[in-house]
Amino acid sequence: MSYHDIAELHDTRRIVRCALFEQLPYSQHMESRGLLERK
């Protein structure tokens, strides 16, 4: 999910947990995962 996807869900969901993962150690790229639940 991107920032824009999360922004659209802001009224109906909340972020419970989130994490960043460095899949490609020698790049500036980061992966993110989040757990959302209904408000």
N, C-alpha and C positions, 0 to 999 in steps of 0.2 A: 504494500500500500504506500502511496505517496502522501505528502503533506496535503495535497488537494483532496484526496480521498478521505482522509481523517477530518478535514475541515467540513466536508459535506455531512459527516456523521455526528458532528459536534452536538447537535440538539437531542439526539436519541441514544448516544453511546458515550461511555467514558473510558479512558485508558486505565487499565488495572496494573499492567506491567509492560515494560518495554526494555529492549536490550539491543546493543550494537555488536556486530560481528565483523571482524577484519578478515574477509575471505581472501583478499589479494594483498599480502603484507607489504609489497613494495610499490603500491599505488595509493592514490588518495581516495579510493573507493571504499565505502563502508556499507554493509547490509544492516537492515534494522528489522526487528520483529516486535509485534505488539499484541497484547491481549486486551480485547475490548469487551465490555459488558453493557447490557441495556441499562439505562438510567431508571 
